[in-house]
Amino acid sequence: ALTMDRQGRVVIPPLLREAAAMAGEVSVLGVQNHLEVWNQKRLLERFKKEPFSEDDGKALSEFGI
């Protein structure tokens, strides 16, 4: 777990940035009670492999989304 500084920023340690290929553009996703930071290219590849489904829509509707 990482903590935010006074300006709301989180510093991701270099070892984690390197392992996740965090260079260039990234996406920050809110997932229930935490945030996920993704390499933009990897995230788009995942969406292509696992597109949004009807079941995903039903799950979101349970949260009022």
C-alpha positions as CSV (number, residue, x, y, z in Angstrom):
1,A,0.0,0.0,0.0
2,L,1.2,3.5,-0.9
3,T,0.3,6.7,0.7
4,M,-0.5,10.1,-0.8
5,D,1.5,13.2,-0.2
6,R,-0.2,16.5,0.8
7,Q,-0.9,17.3,-2.8
8,G,-2.7,13.9,-3.4
9,R,0.1,12.4,-5.4
10,V,1.4,8.8,-5.1
11,V,5.0,7.9,-5.9
12,I,5.2,4.4,-7.4
13,P,8.6,2.9,-6.6
14,P,11.0,2.4,-9.5
15,L,10.9,-1.4,-9.2
16,L,7.1,-1.5,-9.6
17,R,7.2,1.0,-12.5
18,E,9.7,-1.1,-14.3
19,A,7.9,-4.4,-13.8
20,A,4.6,-2.8,-15.0
21,A,6.3,-0.9,-18.0
22,M,5.1,2.4,-16.6
23,A,6.7,4.6,-19.1
24,G,4.8,7.1,-21.2
25,E,1.0,7.2,-20.9
26,V,-0.8,5.3,-18.1
27,S,-4.4,4.9,-17.1
28,V,-5.7,5.1,-13.5
29,L,-8.8,3.0,-12.8
30,G,-11.0,3.0,-9.7
31,V,-11.7,-0.5,-8.7
32,Q,-14.1,-0.9,-5.7
33,N,-11.8,0.2,-2.8
34,H,-8.5,0.8,-4.6
35,L,-6.8,2.3,-7.7
36,E,-5.1,0.4,-10.5
37,V,-2.4,2.0,-12.6
38,W,-2.0,0.5,-16.0
39,N,0.4,0.9,-18.9
40,Q,-1.9,2.4,-21.5
41,K,-0.9,0.0,-24.3
42,R,-1.3,-3.1,-22.0
43,L,-4.7,-1.9,-20.9
44,L,-5.9,-1.5,-24.5
45,E,-4.6,-4.9,-25.4
46,R,-6.5,-6.4,-22.4
47,F,-9.7,-4.7,-23.5
48,K,-9.3,-6.2,-27.0
49,K,-8.9,-9.7,-25.5
50,E,-11.7,-9.3,-22.9
51,P,-14.2,-6.8,-24.3
52,F,-17.0,-5.4,-22.1
53,S,-19.8,-8.0,-21.9
54,E,-23.5,-8.1,-21.0
55,D,-22.5,-9.7,-17.7
56,D,-20.2,-6.8,-17.0
57,G,-23.1,-4.4,-17.6
58,K,-25.3,-6.4,-15.2
59,A,-22.6,-6.3,-12.5
60,L,-22.3,-2.5,-12.9
61,S,-26.0,-2.0,-12.7
62,E,-26.0,-3.7,-9.3
63,F,-23.9,-0.7,-8.1
64,G,-26.3,1.8,-9.8
65,I,-23.9,2.5,-12.6
